[in-house]
Amino acid sequence: MIKSTIKGIGHYVPENVVTNDDLASLMNTSDAWITERTGIRQRRHRKNRNDSRETTAYLGFRASEMAIKNAGLTAKDIDYIVFATLSPDYFFPGCGVLLQEMLGCDTIGALDVRNQCSGFVYAMSVANAFIKSGTYKNIMVVGAEVHSFGLDFSDAGRGVSVIFGDGAGAVVLSAGEDEKAGDILSFNMHSEGKYADELCTKFPGSKYGWSDRMRLEPENVTDAEIYPVMNGNFVFKHAVSRFPETMNEALQKAGKTVKDLDMFIPHQANLRIAQYVQQQFGLPDEKVFNNIQKYGNTTAASIPLALSEAIHSGKIKRGDLVLLSAFGSGFTWGSVLFEY
């Protein structure tokens, strides 16, 4: 039986560290206010918000380089790309083809996933299906974001802008038949589109127009359309409900219990959400990995970035049972349970 195993993993973040105090110099906020509500103390932003070089695809490229090296492969060994992001380099094309060019892969297929905070979970499920069907052997699965170019760093935007950071994580998912190889044991994906407006960016899009409005009436394009908007309390309440549901579903499908888990990595949306879920499941600190304190919410990048750090720091070892769970804009949510 073909297994889907994580053969290599990597991550990358910009060098530029932005602290809560740095943001307090731009808007009416404070380190205490941000830390109390989110758990975030700092995040990474590309140094120049208008830099056309340190793009989402570039961050994904750097994380992919690390993952390929960690897997003991070359770019020519990669036969498919799945790239998850909400902040692509272009409105179109997607980042997958840009990564294919940067890595120097052959003319392989490249798929882009637009599921925001759940993007990496969705991307892994797609890659897993291709691997287990025998279609591809080594798939590069990437989650990457550059949020800093599109945030409102004014008092009006502080509830959202203090949360997000830039970063990338990447996994080489490979086919394996070795008895000792890890495997994806279960996954699930869900959505509830009636709440789309509770966490979204409205512009550009076919619903709100594009070229005519920008050209003819730019003064009528509002900040609420251009910048991300979030109903924070509403999102929080749904997240703490959906996280336990998707986690239990993943465990039950695989015939496992929470006691079998060696590590749980939630989407790094808010440390308070992660702590609430941890308490609900009775998980000890050593079985939950969070790095939102350092990087903020990196959306599609948050889970692979945390997973890479956990693996490279030795907190996750071969044979460990790991659960990845996410909830975010859409609303979408889901989990992946695997043996590493």
C-alpha positions in Angstrom: 0.0 0.0 0.0 1.3 3.4 -0.9 1.8 5.8 2.0 1.9 9.6 2.0 4.9 10.5 4.1 6.6 13.8 4.9 10.0 13.3 3.5 11.3 16.9 4.0 10.2 20.1 5.5 11.4 23.7 5.6 10.4 27.3 6.5 11.4 30.8 5.9 10.6 34.2 7.4 11.9 37.7 6.5 14.7 39.0 8.7 12.8 42.2 9.7 11.3 41.8 13.2 8.3 44.0 14.0 7.5 44.3 17.7 4.3 45.3 19.4 6.1 48.5 20.4 6.9 49.2 16.8 3.2 49.0 15.9 2.4 51.2 18.9 4.4 54.0 17.3 2.1 53.8 14.2 -1.3 53.4 15.8 -3.1 53.7 19.2 -2.2 50.4 20.7 0.3 48.9 23.1 2.3 45.8 23.8 0.1 44.9 26.7 -3.1 45.3 24.7 -1.9 43.1 21.8 -0.3 40.4 24.1 -3.4 40.1 26.3 -5.8 39.6 23.4 -3.6 37.6 21.0 -0.5 36.3 22.7 1.6 37.9 19.9 4.7 39.8 20.9 6.4 40.2 17.5 6.0 39.2 13.9 8.1 39.4 10.7 7.4 41.8 7.9 9.4 42.2 4.7 11.6 45.3 5.3 10.0 47.4 2.6 6.2 46.9 2.2 6.5 47.8 -1.4 9.5 45.5 -2.1 8.8 43.6 -5.4 11.5 41.0 -4.7 10.6 39.5 -1.3 7.2 38.3 -2.6 5.0 35.5 -1.4 6.4 33.2 -4.1 9.9 34.1 -3.0 9.2 33.2 0.6 7.7 29.9 -0.6 10.8 29.3 -2.7 13.2 29.7 0.3 11.1 27.4 2.4 10.9 24.9 -0.5 14.7 24.9 -0.9 15.1 24.0 2.7 12.5 21.2 2.4 14.1 19.7 -0.7 17.5 19.7 1.0 16.0 18.2 4.1 14.4 15.4 2.0 17.7 14.6 0.3 16.2 15.4 -3.1 16.7 17.9 -5.9 14.2 20.2 -7.6 14.1 17.8 -10.6 12.7 15.1 -8.3 9.6 17.2 -7.6 6.7 16.3 -9.9 3.9 18.5 -8.7 3.3 21.7 -6.7 0.4 22.7 -4.5 0.7 26.3 -3.3 -1.6 27.7 -0.6 -1.9 31.5 -0.1 -4.3 34.4 0.1 -1.6 36.9 -0.9 -0.3 35.9 -4.3 2.3 37.9 -6.2 -0.3 38.6 -9.0 -4.1 38.7 -9.1 -3.3 36.0 -11.7 -1.4 33.8 -12.4 -1.0 32.0 -9.1 2.2 31.4 -7.1 2.5 27.8 -8.0 3.9 28.5 -11.5 6.3 31.2 -10.1 7.6 28.6 -7.7 8.1 26.1 -10.5 10.3 28.6 -12.3 12.3 29.7 -9.2 13.1 26.1 -8.2 14.0 25.1 -11.8 11.7 22.2 -11.8 10.7 20.5 -15.1 7.4 21.6 -16.6 5.4 20.0 -13.8 1.8 20.9 -12.8 1.3 23.6 -10.3 -2.0 24.1 -8.4 -3.0 27.1 -6.3 -5.2 26.7 -3.2 -7.3 29.7 -1.9 -8.5 28.6 1.5 -6.8 31.2 3.6 -6.1 29.9 7.2 -7.2 26.4 6.2 -5.1 26.5 3.0 -2.3 24.2 4.1 -4.7 21.5 5.4 -6.7 21.6 2.1 -3.4 21.5 0.2 -2.2 18.5 2.1 -5.4 16.6 1.4 -5.0 17.3 -2.3 -1.4 16.2 -2.3 -2.3 13.1 -0.3 -4.9 12.0 -2.9 -2.4 12.4 -5.7 0.2 10.4 -3.8 -2.1 7.5 -2.8 -3.6 7.3 -6.3 -0.1 6.7 -7.6 -0.3 9.8 -9.8 2.8 11.6 -8.4 5.7 10.6 -6.3 7.1 13.8 -4.7 4.8 16.8 -4.3 5.9 20.2 -2.9 3.2 21.5 -0.6 3.7 25.2 0.3 1.9 27.7 2.5 3.2 31.2 2.2 2.0 34.8 2.9 3.1 38.4 2.6 0.4 40.2 4.6 2.4 43.4 5.4 1.9 45.0 2.0 -1.9 45.0 2.4 -2.7 46.0 6.1 -4.2 49.2 7.4 -1.6 50.5 9.9 -4.0 53.2 11.3 -6.2 53.2 14.3 -9.1 52.1 12.2 -7.2 48.9 11.2 -5.4 48.0 14.4 -7.8 45.2 15.4 -6.6 43.2 12.3 -3.2 44.6 11.5 -1.5 43.7 14.8 -2.3 40.1 14.2 -0.7 39.2 10.8 2.9 38.5 9.8 4.8 37.3 6.7 6.3 33.8 6.4 6.4 30.5 4.6 6.5 26.8 5.3 6.9 23.9 2.9 6.7 20.1 2.9 7.8 17.5 0.4 5.1 14.8 0.6 6.4 11.6 -1.0 5.1 8.1 -1.8 6.5 5.4 0.4 6.0 1.7 0.8 8.5 1.1 3.6 6.8 -0.4 6.7 8.6 2.2 8.8 7.5 5.2 6.7 5.0 7.6 8.2 1.6 8.0 6.7 -1.4 10.4 6.5 -4.1 8.5 8.5 -7.1 10.8 8.1 -8.2 14.2 7.1 -11.4 16.3 6.9 -12.4 19.6 5.4 -15.5 21.7 6.0 -16.9 25.1 4.9 -19.8 27.4 5.8 -19.9 30.2 3.3 -22.8 32.1 4.8 -20.2 33.7 7.1 -17.9 34.9 4.3 -18.3 38.6 5.2 -17.3 38.1 8.8 -13.6 37.7 7.8 -12.6 38.8 4.3 -11.0 41.3 1.9 -13.7 42.5 -0.5 -11.6 44.3 -3.1 -10.6 43.4 -5.8 -13.3 41.0 -6.8 -16.1 40.6 -9.4 -18.7 41.6 -6.7 -17.1 44.9 -5.9 -15.6 45.8 -9.2 -12.1 46.6 -10.2 -10.7 48.7 -13.1 -13.7 51.0 -13.6 -14.1 51.9 -10.0 -10.3 52.5 -9.5 -10.2 54.6 -12.7 -13.4 56.5 -12.5 -14.3 56.8 -8.8 -11.3 55.9 -6.6 -12.6 58.2 -3.9 -15.6 55.9 -3.4 -13.4 52.8 -2.8 -13.5 52.5 1.0 -10.9 51.2 3.4 -13.5 48.5 4.5 -13.3 47.1 0.9 -9.5 47.4 0.4 -8.3 46.1 3.8 -9.1 42.9 5.6 -12.1 43.1 7.9 -12.9 40.8 10.8 -15.6 40.4 13.3 -13.2 39.3 16.0 -15.6 38.0 18.7 -17.8 36.2 16.1 -14.8 34.5 14.6 -13.4 33.5 18.0 -16.7 31.9 19.1 -16.9 29.8 15.9 -13.3 28.8 16.0 -13.5 27.4 19.5 -16.5 25.4 18.4 -15.2 24.1 15.1 -11.7 23.2 16.4 -12.8 20.4 18.7 -15.2 19.1 16.1 -12.6 18.7 13.4 -10.0 17.3 15.8 -12.4 14.7 17.1 -13.4 13.7 13.6 -9.8 13.2 12.5 -9.0 11.1 15.5 -12.2 9.0 15.2 -11.7 8.3 11.5 -8.2 6.8 12.3 -9.4 4.9 15.4 -7.2 7.1 17.7 -7.9 9.1 20.8 -6.4 12.3 22.1 -4.2 10.2 24.5 -2.4 8.7 21.4 -1.3 12.2 20.2 2.4 13.1 20.5 1.9 16.6 19.1 -1.0 19.0 18.2 -0.3 22.0 16.0 -3.2 24.4 15.6 -3.4 27.1 13.0 -1.7 30.1 14.7 -4.6 32.4 14.7 -4.7 33.5 18.3 -2.9 32.1 21.3 -6.1 32.3 23.3 -7.9 30.0 20.9 -5.1 27.5 21.0 -5.0 27.6 24.8 -8.8 27.2 25.1 -8.7 24.1 22.8 -5.7 22.7 24.7 -7.6 23.0 27.9 -10.7 21.4 26.4 -8.7 18.3 25.4 -6.6 18.2 28.5 -3.3 18.3 26.5 -0.1 19.0 28.4 2.1 21.9 27.2 4.7 19.5 25.7 2.1 18.1 23.3 1.0 21.5 21.8 3.3 23.6 19.7 2.7 27.4 19.3 4.9 30.0 17.7 2.4 32.8 17.1 4.3 34.7 19.9 7.2 35.2 17.4 5.5 35.3 14.0 1.9 36.3 14.4 -0.8 34.8 12.2 0.8 33.8 8.9 -2.5 32.3 7.6 -1.7 29.5 5.1 1.9 29.5 6.3 1.2 29.1 10.0 0.9 25.4 10.3 3.8 24.4 8.0 6.0 27.1 9.7 5.2 25.7 13.1 5.5 22.1 12.0 8.9 22.8 10.5 10.2 24.5 13.7 8.8 21.6 15.8 10.5 19.0 13.7 13.8 20.8 13.3 14.0 21.5 17.0 13.4 17.8 17.8 10.0 18.2 19.4 8.5 15.9 16.8 10.4 12.6 16.0 9.9 9.9 13.4 6.9 7.7 14.4 5.1 10.4 16.3 1.4 10.9 15.9 0.7 14.5 14.9 -2.5 16.4 14.4 -2.8 19.6 12.4 -6.0 21.6 12.6 -7.2 24.9 11.2 -10.1 27.3 11.1 -10.4 30.6 9.2 -12.0 32.8 6.6 -14.7 31.2 4.5 -15.5 29.9 7.0 -13.4 26.9 6.4 -11.9 24.4 8.8 -10.3 21.0 8.8 -7.6 18.6 10.1 -4.8 16.3 9.0 -3.7 13.4 11.3 -0.5 11.7 10.4 2.4 9.5 11.6 5.7 11.3 11.1 
